[in-house]
Amino acid sequence: MSIADEIKDKLDSKVINWHEHSAKRIYFSVNSADIKEVANFLFKDLGLRFATASGSDTPQGLEILYHFSFDKTGQIVSARVLIEDKKSPRIDSIASLFKGAEWIEREMWELLGINFIGHPNLTHLLLVEEWPQGKYPLRHNHES
């Protein structure tokens, strides 16, 4: 069974939408409440490696793509989460699953203002300590 088939089979009820850009590039969306379970399944059950995560500000909300690599085939699987509440964006941290997620979550906390619940050390990583609280350099004004 392919990685895509295994994900669809196990996570069927959690997948909001699915997009296979190519045989080696798969994207699917899940609710933010499901990200820890999804990440744990991809890593522990399927053997995918957590590569990184990327965050962006979109007109619909703050989006996080969690990128996983299946090194045997070169496939990249990305789980997409949309946090619609920009005033108080929050999501469970996956740092307890992958130590490597600590820095990227700190970066998204600092630059986008996403609160990662359960993160062990949400402190400045890139910006100076004097950076104004509530100002996030990667946020956009989508109202214009």
KAURGI-V825399 format. One record per residue. N is the residue number from 0. RES is the residue in three letters. PHI is phi in radians with two decimals (* if undefined). PSI is psi in whole degrees, 0 to 359 (999 if undefined). Layout:
# KAURGI-V825399
n->N res->RES phi->PHI psi->PSI
n->N res->RES phi->PHI psi->PSI
This chain:
# KAURGI-V825399
n->0 res->MET phi->* psi->137
n->1 res->SER phi->-1.28 psi->162
n->2 res->ILE phi->-1.01 psi->316
n->3 res->ALA phi->-1.05 psi->315
n->4 res->ASP phi->-1.12 psi->320
n->5 res->GLU phi->-1.14 psi->320
n->6 res->ILE phi->-1.13 psi->312
n->7 res->LYS phi->-1.05 psi->319
n->8 res->ASP phi->-1.16 psi->312
n->9 res->LYS phi->-1.40 psi->322
n->10 res->LEU phi->-1.83 psi->15
n->11 res->ASP phi->-0.80 psi->311
n->12 res->SER phi->-1.27 psi->343
n->13 res->LYS phi->-1.69 psi->342
n->14 res->VAL phi->-1.41 psi->121
n->15 res->ILE phi->-1.44 psi->315
n->16 res->ASN phi->-2.65 psi->165
n->17 res->TRP phi->-2.42 psi->138
n->18 res->HIS phi->-2.54 psi->120
n->19 res->GLU phi->-1.77 psi->101
n->20 res->HIS phi->-1.14 psi->321
n->21 res->SER phi->-2.76 psi->180
n->22 res->ALA phi->-1.10 psi->336
n->23 res->LYS phi->-1.88 psi->3
n->24 res->ARG phi->-2.38 psi->108
n->25 res->ILE phi->-2.10 psi->135
n->26 res->TYR phi->-2.17 psi->141
n->27 res->PHE phi->-2.59 psi->151
n->28 res->SER phi->-1.85 psi->144
n->29 res->VAL phi->-2.40 psi->162
n->30 res->ASN phi->-1.22 psi->149
n->31 res->SER phi->-1.04 psi->328
n->32 res->ALA phi->-1.14 psi->342
n->33 res->ASP phi->-1.75 psi->359
n->34 res->ILE phi->-1.10 psi->321
n->35 res->LYS phi->-1.12 psi->317
n->36 res->GLU phi->-1.12 psi->317
n->37 res->VAL phi->-1.13 psi->312
n->38 res->ALA phi->-1.08 psi->318
n->39 res->ASN phi->-1.09 psi->317
n->40 res->PHE phi->-1.09 psi->313
n->41 res->LEU phi->-1.05 psi->320
n->42 res->PHE phi->-1.38 psi->302
n->43 res->LYS phi->-1.35 psi->318
n->44 res->ASP phi->-1.49 psi->321
n->45 res->LEU phi->-1.73 psi->346
n->46 res->GLY phi->1.35 psi->22
n->47 res->LEU phi->-1.40 psi->149
n->48 res->ARG phi->-1.68 psi->132
n->49 res->PHE phi->-1.21 psi->119
n->50 res->ALA phi->-1.62 psi->305
n->51 res->THR phi->-3.02 psi->182
n->52 res->ALA phi->-2.36 psi->154
n->53 res->SER phi->-2.35 psi->140
n->54 res->GLY phi->-2.10 psi->148
n->55 res->SER phi->-2.62 psi->156
n->56 res->ASP phi->-1.68 psi->122
n->57 res->THR phi->-2.12 psi->166
n->58 res->PRO phi->-1.05 psi->334
n->59 res->GLN phi->-1.46 psi->338
n->60 res->GLY phi->2.72 psi->193
n->61 res->LEU phi->-1.60 psi->126
n->62 res->GLU phi->-1.89 psi->137
n->63 res->ILE phi->-2.15 psi->131
n->64 res->LEU phi->-1.91 psi->120
n->65 res->TYR phi->-1.70 psi->114
n->66 res->HIS phi->-1.72 psi->127
n->67 res->PHE phi->-2.15 psi->143
n->68 res->SER phi->-1.97 psi->134
n->69 res->PHE phi->-1.77 psi->93
n->70 res->ASP phi->-1.09 psi->334
n->71 res->LYS phi->-1.14 psi->328
n->72 res->THR phi->-2.00 psi->347
n->73 res->GLY phi->1.45 psi->8
n->74 res->GLN phi->-1.30 psi->145
n->75 res->ILE phi->-2.05 psi->127
n->76 res->VAL phi->-2.02 psi->127
n->77 res->SER phi->-2.10 psi->123
n->78 res->ALA phi->-1.66 psi->122
n->79 res->ARG phi->-1.76 psi->135
n->80 res->VAL phi->-2.21 psi->136
n->81 res->LEU phi->-2.00 psi->123
n->82 res->ILE phi->-1.77 psi->106
n->83 res->GLU phi->-1.33 psi->331
n->84 res->ASP phi->-1.41 psi->95
n->85 res->LYS phi->-1.34 psi->341
n->86 res->LYS phi->-1.30 psi->328
n->87 res->SER phi->-2.52 psi->64
n->88 res->PRO phi->-1.26 psi->129
n->89 res->ARG phi->-2.57 psi->150
n->90 res->ILE phi->-2.77 psi->152
n->91 res->ASP phi->-1.12 psi->139
n->92 res->SER phi->-1.28 psi->144
n->93 res->ILE phi->-1.81 psi->9
n->94 res->ALA phi->-1.09 psi->334
n->95 res->SER phi->-1.24 psi->338
n->96 res->LEU phi->-1.53 psi->321
n->97 res->PHE phi->-2.37 psi->111
n->98 res->LYS phi->-0.97 psi->326
n->99 res->GLY phi->-1.11 psi->345
n->100 res->ALA phi->-1.40 psi->345
n->101 res->GLU phi->-0.99 psi->311
n->102 res->TRP phi->-1.22 psi->318
n->103 res->ILE phi->-1.21 psi->326
n->104 res->GLU phi->-1.19 psi->322
n->105 res->ARG phi->-1.07 psi->318
n->106 res->GLU phi->-1.08 psi->314
n->107 res->MET phi->-1.20 psi->326
n->108 res->TRP phi->-1.06 psi->313
n->109 res->GLU phi->-1.26 psi->318
n->110 res->LEU phi->-1.61 psi->337
n->111 res->LEU phi->-2.08 psi->345
n->112 res->GLY phi->1.42 psi->23
n->113 res->ILE phi->-1.50 psi->126
n->114 res->ASN phi->-1.53 psi->118
n->115 res->PHE phi->-1.67 psi->103
n->116 res->ILE phi->-1.15 psi->126
n->117 res->GLY phi->1.55 psi->3
n->118 res->HIS phi->-1.19 psi->138
n->119 res->PRO phi->-1.32 psi->347
n->120 res->ASN phi->-2.80 psi->65
n->121 res->LEU phi->-1.37 psi->87
n->122 res->THR phi->-2.29 psi->165
n->123 res->HIS phi->-0.95 psi->139
n->124 res->LEU phi->-2.13 psi->316
n->125 res->LEU phi->-1.97 psi->322
n->126 res->LEU phi->-1.54 psi->158
n->127 res->VAL phi->-1.20 psi->152
n->128 res->GLU phi->-0.99 psi->330
n->129 res->GLU phi->-1.42 psi->1
n->130 res->TRP phi->-0.99 psi->135
n->131 res->PRO phi->-1.06 psi->129
n->132 res->GLN phi->-1.11 psi->138
n->133 res->GLY phi->1.49 psi->0
n->134 res->LYS phi->-1.84 psi->120
n->135 res->TYR phi->-2.09 psi->114
n->136 res->PRO phi->-1.07 psi->338
n->137 res->LEU phi->-1.75 psi->10
n->138 res->ARG phi->-1.49 psi->146
n->139 res->HIS phi->-2.09 psi->159
n->140 res->ASN phi->-1.69 psi->104
n->141 res->HIS phi->-1.62 psi->7
n->142 res->GLU phi->-1.47 psi->345
n->143 res->SER phi->-1.54 psi->999
